[in-house]
């Protein structure tokens, strides 16, 4: 049980030994509040080249007490956790999914027959931050607590590395992503100079230091579209492309960031 003495609230930070899942059906369990009942609050699951469809992917499952969940949204009855930035708020009033039933499985990254899902936020993520909401008893009453967990998810969808986590010991009190740790601002956790993601039929991207270019390529590597952009945040409408699977590549000053995109 969480100690009732944490009435003033404080952050509990746990730096676990980096744990990598890279085999089919591998899993890792977290009892985030280390209660005496041995309740598993969250389970990470990794699939590698399973089934005839060559499925690989990483999931987080909310388990334990009813109400355990992850911060994110639902699309078509599947839960997609947000990949938070350091300092993002995690707490009351935020969207949490994965409380039970079919939505208990949060999809971080998934590929089927070489096609990834457009709503995944963690494919190729380095220092991805997941917002957590879990329940624990305080004085025989179930209370809500908030925390975060940091992970890396491989660009090829075939592994996840679990790094550390923290939670606010006072129930009902929020936390910010990365709060309580010592790595924010360290070289390991500097924001990437190039960022790109697909949101529905828009590419959203940012070039931080200088001008750059966006290229759309076929899976065979042929450049189908190339456009120059100045430093800053931009968007690109995918409706001008034919339906299919492509590569979006962002370049600037010798740096490069690429993702798979689906136009439908």
Buried (B, 14 or more C-beta within 10 A) or exposed (E): EBEEEBEEEEBBBBEEEEEBBEEBEBEBBBBBBBBEEEBBBBBBBBBBEEEEEEBBBBBBBBBBBEBBBBBBBBEEEBBBBBBBBBEBBBBEEBEBBBBEEEBBBBBBBBBBEEEBBBBBBBBBBBBBBBBBBBBBBBEEEEBBBBBBBBBBBBBEBBBBBBBBBBBBBBBEBBBBBBBBBEBBEEEEBEEEBBBBBBEEBEBBBBBBEEEBEBBBBEEEEEEEEEEEBEEEEBEBEBEEBEEEBBBBBBBBEEBEBBBBBBBE
